[in-house]
Amino acid sequence: MTQPLLRVAGITVAYGVFKALDDFSLTVEQGETRVVIGPNGAGKSTLCDAIIGRVRPVSGHIYFDDKDVIRMPEQDIVTLGICRKFQTPGVLQSLTVWDNLALAAQGDKRWWRTFSRAERAQEEERVRAILEQVRLADRSSAAAGLLSHGEKQWLEIGMVLATGAQLILLDEPTAGMGPRETEKTADLIHGLGNSRTVLVIDHDMTFVEQLASKVTVMHQGKFLAEGSVADVRSNADVASVYLGHSG
Amino acid sequence: MSAGLKTSSTIFAALLTCLAAAAPLALSAYDLNLLARFMSFALLAMGIVLIWGYCGILSLGQGVFFGLGAYAIAMHMKLAALPQGSVPDFMMWSGRESLPWWWAPLESGLVAVIAVFVVPAVFAGLFAFLVFSRRVGGTYFALITQALALAFATLLVSRQGATGGFNGLTNFSTLFGMDINASGRDVQLYLVTLALLVLTYFGLTMLLNSRFGLLLRASRDGENRVRFLGFNPTPLKVAAFAIAGMLAGLSGALFTVHAGNISPAMVGVVPSIEMVIWVAVGGRYSLIGAIAGAIFLNFARDWISSAFPTLWLYFIGALFILTVTLLPSGLAGLVTQNLRKTPAAP
């Protein structure tokens, strides 16, 4: 039996008396694509923040590949193999598409290594592959700030992939996209197959259906339900939350 | 920056260097001395391009690092002119009979030169580390640096017996065993300054076009994104700030040699803000722009404040407001925009 790649064990994130995450647990297997949905304020983005070390839970543990990352510096968590795409695209505006990806693809990210050219060839190969994958090959010398919104989203997905992370967190990758772009994004995630473990946060149900993966539903910082898209749709608790009768 | 633009700015820089090397033939001794002082300022201005233009760190305290370099060389020149074991005149007037411990090592010319580079760099680096590792930035950082400039100038004034107080240090006669007032010395010192300016220009150009420079721009654009790609932005910013501090120190030392004096009035809040304005007007993303800004604004200052003594601060204030509202990339931005508009040769 392989052990799960990510195990979130009973974490609580509190802002004063308000608990953004309340004793929340989640297990994601190696190579799995998992979708996390929930109404606004359910704690989905906070979950990502906690996994990458941007917020620190007051209790609980997060195990990545059996290592507890809860107290690690952010850049060490990335080095372990976790990388996240932010909700509003965090591309580096004044850099070209190529440079955005090249920085992400740099193998050793300690600052003095930026002067070394040792691994440049390997890095370039990686960048080329990613450019194809996210369909930005013809835009590689454009400044990232000049891309369309959808292209920025793909570029940031590309950056996350370029880090070589095993676990990638995609926080609303289709926000602001039209139906065709959304479909392309679903294809892109499908194309990753089992090579990466992906945690997707979204509330666009069409997109969630296109992904056709296991879904976890959150509500008010707590676990609500888990299962296939169809299971979740037919779940009475989920229906009541989405219809606003959470009581 | 496109390749064409890069070549054209290299050619431009080479032409300017030739022109500047010929300046001693054309300028009066007085104007040559002014030019030498302002070229010293240009070194500091390039440091501001590095931290402000490329890292987005606004420092309103570069006068402090300028002052550290300036006082290091000034103290050495003071000691060099004295017989062994005696103290500078202003110390005697304050009733001091022995040198403060931090003066003594500067008697050696070698120590003084090292101090000009190392003291401002280390101090800037430590300061930046303390602030940036706590993730303080932006306006807060600007305010902290301004407070630092105020504190530094106040400290210099209040320690009359050790620093020369409000009057600072002046009356230098020798530098590294040379008579500083000998004929032809001004041209030599001017050429040394020009050489350092050119070296720094090419050094910084290489640095800014390297992966390191790319990362600096990246963390300016999105520090969080860079952090969550696995880089730690703090050492990058600390290194950049230390380099800018070192250039400011070198700038201060050269200025002191050319001007023949250094005083707290050169290192406090107002001069520190003026330094930022040179770069804002010249162009904070352009090394050549910053050099031009430092030189032209200081010539303008010399001219305006001798013709209309009260107007200078109004003038520079108005110029700053105009630049910020109309030309956020300064004069250099205007030039590069026009270059981009001209169609490429077939």
Contacts between the chains, C-beta under 8 A, distances in Angstrom:
chain1	res1	chain2	res2	distance
A	52	B	228	5.9
A	54	B	224	8.0
A	54	B	228	7.6
A	73	B	232	7.5
A	74	B	227	5.3
A	74	B	228	6.3
A	75	B	227	6.2
A	75	B	230	5.0
A	75	B	231	6.2
A	75	B	232	4.8
A	78	B	228	6.3
A	78	B	229	6.5
A	78	B	230	3.4
A	79	B	230	5.5
A	83	B	228	6.8
A	83	B	229	7.1
A	83	B	230	7.5
A	84	B	228	5.9
A	86	B	224	7.7
A	86	B	225	7.2
A	86	B	228	7.8
A	90	B	222	5.2
A	90	B	224	6.6
A	90	B	225	3.8
A	90	B	228	7.8
A	91	B	222	7.5
A	91	B	225	7.3
A	92	B	217	7.4
A	92	B	218	4.6
A	92	B	221	4.3
A	92	B	222	5.4
A	92	B	225	6.3
A	92	B	226	7.4
A	93	B	221	4.9
A	93	B	222	7.5
A	94	B	217	5.8
A	94	B	220	7.8
A	94	B	221	5.6
A	95	B	214	6.7
A	95	B	217	6.3
A	95	B	218	6.0
A	95	B	221	6.9
A	99	B	214	5.8
A	99	B	218	7.8
A	100	B	218	8.0
A	102	B	214	8.0
A	103	B	211	8.0
A	103	B	214	6.7
A	103	B	215	6.6
A	103	B	218	5.8
A	103	B	226	7.5
A	103	B	229	6.4
A	103	B	231	7.6
A	104	B	229	5.1
A	106	B	211	7.6
A	109	B	229	7.4
A	109	B	230	4.3
A	109	B	231	4.9
A	109	B	232	7.8
A	110	B	232	7.8
A	111	B	212	7.9
A	111	B	215	7.7
A	111	B	231	7.2
A	111	B	232	6.7
A	111	B	235	4.4
A	111	B	236	5.4
A	111	B	239	7.2
A	114	B	210	7.4
A	114	B	211	4.5
A	114	B	212	4.8
A	114	B	215	5.6
A	114	B	236	8.0
A	115	B	210	6.9
A	115	B	211	7.1
A	115	B	212	6.3
A	159	B	225	7.9
A	159	B	229	6.6
A	163	B	229	6.0
A	163	B	230	6.2
